């Protein structure tokens, strides 16, 4: 008997999507690097109430390019804003958690993704982060609202992200992929979570560790 790892197995299909018709797949080119002082100012603003104008202003800045300062601020903001559903917060935060690769960001996205008290849009932001902390060039096809309202089912809409690079990058801990997959599988099996969240978690797990078919 031969064991094979398949890209398409048990009815699971990973689609290669055109970035032009999949909003979450479009990458952004990094601009000039902010100074440490600019990063500290942005981080301080991001420490404001998630419903405040200062918080939103900080999210419009280049926090993803702020290295460890940005990573700490992004991780705290994700936890602080976990009940928020406003796209003015979720969309830029999804970009930041994807483009600042850091152990603290990874820990935050796994925590929020697994948190039943977090809003569905913010859990989706965290699941986007879990996928793209591992592979910046992969993304879900569809906007956050589309991902929330149209569960994946067995068809995983994951495709390439064009022109996407990390704006900051720190080494992730040994075994981090195992941690992501185990967390995603736990969420996928959680009957108390919405179907859309469970499907996305399963897709992340199977993207990182494709099913093995005998």
PyMOL commands that set and color helices and strands:
alter all, ss='L'
color gray80, all
select helices_A, chain A and resi 19-21+23-25+36-46+53-59+63-65+67-80+87-99+103-113+120-134+144-149+176-188+195-208
alter helices_A, ss='H'
color red, helices_A
select strands_A, chain A and resi 4-5+13-14+100-101+138-140+155-156+158-160+168-169+212-213
alter strands_A, ss='S'
color yellow, strands_A
deselect
rebuild
show_as cartoon
